[in-house]
Amino acid sequence: MTNLNTFLSKLPSPAAKRIALRVSAPAERALRHGHPWIFDQAITEQSHEGAPGDLAVIFDNKRRFVAIGLYDPTSSIRVRILQHRQPATIDTDWFQEKLITANQIRKTLTDQSTNGYRLVHGENDGLPGLVIDRYAETFVLKIYSPVWIPHLKEFCSALAQTNPCKRLILRLSRSLTKQDEFLYGLTDGMTLAGQPTEDLILFQENGLTFECDPIHGQKTGFFLDQRENRARVEKLSKGKSVLNVFAYTGGFSVYAARGGAKQVVSVDISAPALQAAIHNFSHNLHIPAVKSALHETIAEDAFEVLARMESQKRLFDLVIIDPPMFAQNQSQVAAGLSAYRKLTRLGLGILRSGGILVQASCSSRIDAETFFDTIHQSARESSRRLTEIERTGHALDHPIGFDEGAYLKCLFATAS
């Protein structure tokens, strides 16, 4: 990675004086079990106030070190923990060690004709509130809290040592873009290193070529977490008619085509996303199965499309339902489960007897068992019986280090 933006050198440094904290007994127990967060209400003593990114050290009642993390006065997650049990100096060397460990976990991916994957998965890789996605030689660093801004210079320096790349793009979470006073001129989509580009990035996933827009696209430009489920769909698609609902840029659709699907229909409310899906098919036309698959796109609301298809008695052999997050907080869980039930019912309404239902959830507030039970319940109410093929969770580049870190679950089932 060359040409680290001189902008980084102008960012503030964290305060030299660390904040000393004591926390409630339950919070201390959670820390000793490796939990990555301290909530504001768990703090019982605090030495002094701090700014986002200042280092906070948690001690027990005997003044023994428990953990150190990044202090965030703007969030109910008051401290994001970097290191448990043993004291550490948080500097470039420390960040390098974390990145080397993350690389080790993912080293097999590049053997699979894959250069698009998650390089750092936040808390689960020991770097809470920060993710890095790799798209070939372009890396996208996304931060979800202002705590990272005083550490960006050292972190990017460590990244340049462990993971050289052509370009590093910064993405900011929606909430962070509103915290102007802590951004020091950083903007969503700016280039932190290398030459800026407005071009789409092409990358490889299991030998397929996809494009992504790392500056304007959702998340960091592509949903990398479904890579292994897409590969499973490919194996199930031969000779089938496939419906991909909430298709976004057509990841599942292209895999289904390579797997020998005779017809693929991609449904998404976003016309630009479906235009990208068409491009993703065109990037892979050198593969005979992709070239011969009929691909249709429908840019409408998924619920309405499914209901209309059922009224038209249009049936498919394989239906994929991969909606966006329905439950962002606890108060939305009931509505989220209701939406999943409705989607199962609608999906089964256009699925042939003996066809395959693939249904996923990315809502961490809804646990896997509840999600799978909800699908089965909805199937029974629709007088359909699901025979499970498999349940899947996270791929290796999206590791899980704590309970709340688990969000992705997917059911593959045959419907009779």
N, C-alpha and C positions, 0 to 999 in steps of 0.2 A: 504494500500500500504506500503510494507516494503522495507527496503534496498534502500533508495533513493541513487542513484549513487553519490559517493564522487566526481565524476567529476564536478557535479553542483557547489560544493563549490569553485571550482577554476575559475569559470566564473567571468568576471568583473562585478562590480556594475555600475549602471547608475551614471553619475556625480551628485554631491550634488547640484550644482548650476543649476537652471532651466533656460531654454531659454525663453525669453519673445518675443512674436510675435504680430504684428498687421497685419490684412489681409484686402483685398479689401471689399467694401460694399457688393457685391453679395455673396462672400464667408462667410462673417459674417452673412448675412441673412440665408444662408444655414445651418450654424452652429446652429443658434437659432431654426431652424426647426429640429435639431437633426442629420444632415448629419455627417457621420463618417470620412470624409477625408478633408485634406487641401492640395491642389496642390501647387507645388513650385511657379508657376506664380501668385498665389493669395497673396503671402506674400509681404507686403509693407514695413515692418520694422522688424528687427531682432536684438536682443541684442548681440548675439555672436554665433559662429559656434558650432556645437555639434556633438557627435558620435551617431551611431544607438542605439536607446533605451533611450537616454536622454529624460527627461520630458520637454515638451514645453507647455507653458501657453499662450493662446491667450487672449489678452485684447482688449476692444473697445477703442474709442478715449477719453473716460473719465476714462481710466485706470480701468474699471470694468472687472471682470472676465467673460469670455465667455465660455472657454473650456480648457481642458488639455488633452494632448495625447503624443504618442511616436514619437520621431523625427527620420526621416530616410533620411540622406543626399544622399543615394544611389538611391532614387526613386523619380519619379515625384509626387507620393503621399508622400508629405514631412512630414505630421503629420497624424498619425492614432489616432483618438479621442477616449479616454476612458470615459471621463466624461464631460457632458454639464451642463451649468447654475450654478451649485453649486461647489465651490472648494472642493477638496478631497485629502487625502493622499493616494497615490497608494502604497499599501503594501499587505501583506498576507491577512489581514482582508478584504480589499477591493476586492481582487480576490475571497475570499470565498463567499462574498455576491453575486457576479456575478454568481458563480457556483451554489449556492443554488437557485437563480432565474431560471437558466437554467434547473435545476433538476425539479422544480415545473412544468414547461411547459411540461415536458416529462413524468410525473409520471404515466399517464394512459397506457403508452406503455408496461410496465412490466406486466400489467394485461392481455395482449393479447398474452401470450406465446412468447414474443419478448425480447431477450437480445442482439440484434444487432441493434444499432441506433446511430444517431449523437447526441452527448452529448453537444457539443458547436459548434455553426454555425457562427464563425467569427464575423464580424461587427454586424450581426443581433442579436447576444447575447451580444453585448457590448464588445467583445474581438477581435478587428480587426486584420486580418492577421493570425488567429490561429483557427484551428478546432480540435475537439477531437471526434473520433469515438470509440464506444464501441463494442467489439466483446466478449460477455460473460464476462469472468474475465480479459480479455486483453484489455487495452485501447491504442489507437494510437493517439498521439499528433502530428499534422502536422503544421509546421509554414512556412509562405510565405514571411517573412521579417526578416532581422537581428535585428529589434527593440526588438524582444522578448528574445533574448539571455541573456542580462543583467538582465532580470526579471524571467528567468526560475526557479531559485532556489526558489524564493518566490511563484511563480505560482504553481510549483509542490508540494510545501508544503501545499498550500491551497487545491489542488486537493486531496492530501492524506487525508485531514481532511473531505472533503465533499463527496468524491467518492472513498472509499477504493477499490483497485483492486489488482489482483495477479501480474500484469505486466504492465509496461508503456513503450511503444516503441516510439521513435522519428522518424518522417519522415520530410524531408526537401523538399521544392519545388525545381523544376529543376533549377530555376534561383539562389536560395539561395545556392545550392551546389557549385556554381561557385564563391561564395564570401568567399573564404578561410580565408581572413584576419580578418573576423568577426566571424568565427565559433569556434575558440579556441579549435579545436580538435573534436568538435561535428561532427558526421557522420550520413548520412541517414541510418535508420534501426537500430541504436544502442538502447540498452535497458537502459532506465533511472532509472527504479526501478523494483525490482523483479528479477527472474531468467531468463536469456536470453534463447530463444528457436529458433530452426530452423524449428519446426514443424508447420504444418498448424493448424489454429484455427477453431474449430467448434462452431457455434452459432445458436441461434434460431430466426426465423422470422415468426410470425404468426403460430407457431407450426411446421414449416418446418425447417430442419437442412441444413445449408450451411457451406461450408468451405471457408476460406480466407487465403491468404498469406499476413500478415500485413507488412512484411519486403520488399518483392520484388514485390508485386501486384500493379496494377494501383491505383492511389489516395492513399487510406489507405488499399486497399485489396479487396474492394467490393463496389458496387454502392448502397448505402443505401437509396438514395433519391427516388428510384422508388418503395419502399415497397408498398405504397397504390395503385399505378397503377398495380403492379403485382397482388394484391388481386382482383382488378377489372377484370383483364384478367381471373383469376380463375373462376369468376362467369359467364363468357361469353363462356367458353370453352367446355362445356358438349357435347360429341358426335362429336366434330369438328376435322378437320385437321388444325393444327396450324403451321405457319412459323414464327420463331423468328430471325429477321435479326439484325446483330451487337449484337449477343447473349451474348458475353463475357463469363461469367461462368454459363450461363443458368438460371438466376433467373426467368425470365418470363416463361421459358420452364417448370421448375419444378412446378410452380403454375398452368400452363395450364394443366399439367398432373394430378395434384391433383383435378383439376376442372372437370376431366372426358374426356379430349381430347383423341381421339382414336390414333392420330398420331401427333408427334411433331418433327419439323425439326429445328435444331439450326445452324445458319450460322455465322461464324466469321473468319476473316483473320488469327487469332492467334490459332494455333494448341494447344499450352499449355492451353489457356483459355478454349477451347472446351474439353480438357481432364479433366479440373476441372468441366465442366458442366456434363460430364459423372459421375464423382465422386459424384456431388450433387444429381444426380438421385439415385445413389447407397445408399447415406445416408438416402434416404426416401423410400426405397423399402418395408418397413413394412406397408406403406399405399397402400392398394389394387389398387387404381386408378393409382398411380404412377407406380406400378409394371406392370400393364397391358398396359400402354401406350407404343406405339412403338416410340423410340427416335433415330433419325438420326442426325449425325453431318456432316457439310461440312466446311472444313477449306480453304476458298478461299475468294477473293474479293467480297463483297456484290453486287456491281453493275453488275459484270460479272455473278454471280450466278443467279440474278434476270432475267437478259436478257436471259440467257440460258434456265431457267425454262419456260419463256414465249414462247420461240421458240419451246420448247417441249410440249407446251400446258398443263403444269402441274399446277393445280389449288388448292387453299386452301380456307378454310372457314373463317380463321382468320389470318391476316398478321400483325405482330408487327415490326415496324421500329423505332429503338432507337439508332441513330447514335452518334458518339462522337461529340464534339464541332466543328462546321464548321467555325464559325466566332469569332476568338479570339480578333480581333480589328476591328475598323470601316472600314478599307480598305478591309476587307474580307467579309463584309455583302452581297454585290451583288453576289459574288461567292457562299456564303453559301445558299442564297435564291434559286439560280439556282440548287444547289445540292439537296435541299429539294424538289423542283419541280420535278426533275428527279426521285428521290426516290418514290414520290407519283405516278408518271406515271408508273414506273416499278412495284411498289407494286400492283397497281390496275390491271396491266396486268396479274397478276396471282391470282387475288381475284375473287372468284365466285360471280355471281350476287346475291345480298342479303347477301354477306359476310361482315365481320367486319374489318375495317382498324383501327389500333392503331398506331398513329405516334407521336413521341416526339421530342423535341428540348431542348438541354441544353446550347444553345448559348445566353448569357445575352445580347449581342449586338443586337439581333433580338427580338423585343418586341412580346408579345403574339398575338396581333391583326394582325400584319403583317404576322406572322407565319401561323395562322389559315386561313387568306385570301389567302396566297400562296398555301396551300393545296387545298382549294376549287377551285382556279383558275386552278391548274394543273388537278384536277379531271374533270372540265368542258372541258378543252382542250383534255382530254382522252375520252370525251363523256360519262362520268360516273357522276351520281348524288350522292352526299353524304348527308345523313340524320344524323345529329349529335345526338349521344347518350349523350355525355357530354364532356366538356372541363375541364381539371384539372390542378392544379398548384402544390404548395409546400405542403408537409406533415408537421405535427406539429413540428417534430424535425429539420426541415429546415425552420425556420420562416423567414419572410421578414421584415426588419426594415427600408429599404430605397429603392428607385426605382431601382438603379443599382444592388441591391441584388437579384432581381427576375430573375431567369434564366430558371427554368424548366416549360415547358408547354406540354400538351399532349392532343391530340384529339382522341376521340372514336367515330366512325361513321360507319353507314351501307351504303354500296355502291350498288346502283341499276344500 
